Amino acid sequence: MTPDEGYIKYQSHWSPGPPPDIDATRLLEKWRIPLFAAGLIGHYADLNIGFGNISIRSGAPGQFLITGTQTGHIERSTAEHYSLVTGFDIDRNEVSCNGPVQASSEAMTHAAIYALDPLIGAIVHVHSKQLWDRYLDVLPSTDNAVAYGTPEMAKEFRRLYRGSKFRSDGIAVMCGHDEGLVSVGKNLEQAACRILSLAKEQ
């Protein structure tokens, strides 16, 4: 785990504002609770850095609601802990968002994954050393040289979606992001259950 984990690496265009879609944030919290309880979303006390985030399509086409940056330590989230991503540019490494808090440091990766397929309705990003060690290069895995939160990581998921079981099974390991895994689904229940089921097998 490197000291810069959890920090925003893209250029953030944040417009502070009121909480986004309340119903959507409640749905996110419903599935965040078991993920937090399983230790898949949380906080590295020694580094004072949060980890893990979830998102769901919300708002206009191409937009999505995601946990805010550095909210991993919060046991029970509210609408104040979510941000609506309203636009992004992978090549320019830019993300636009609005709400009470800036979008997660992984917002660029989430945006790129949503752009792969309109059938992807939700994304879960977790950390687990056990799962990472067990499934690295067993499940579809990103290139070790590619860091989290970068345009290159966004392009890596495009590669995996086109040429691996990530498209059908919906789970991938982030090789260049220690302990990081991503699951996707047609809805939040499917995305969350895929990673929770993997954790229960350990």
Protein Blocks (a to p, Z undefined) as FASTA:
>chain_A
ZZkgoiafbdcdddddddddfklmmmmmmmmmmmmmnopaccdfklopaeddddddehje
hiacdddehillpmbacfklcccdfbdcfklopacdedjbdcdfklmmmmmmmmmpmklm
bdcddddfklmmmmgokaccddfklcghiaklmmmmmmmmmmccklmnopacdfklghia
cdddfbfklmmmmmmmmmmmZZ
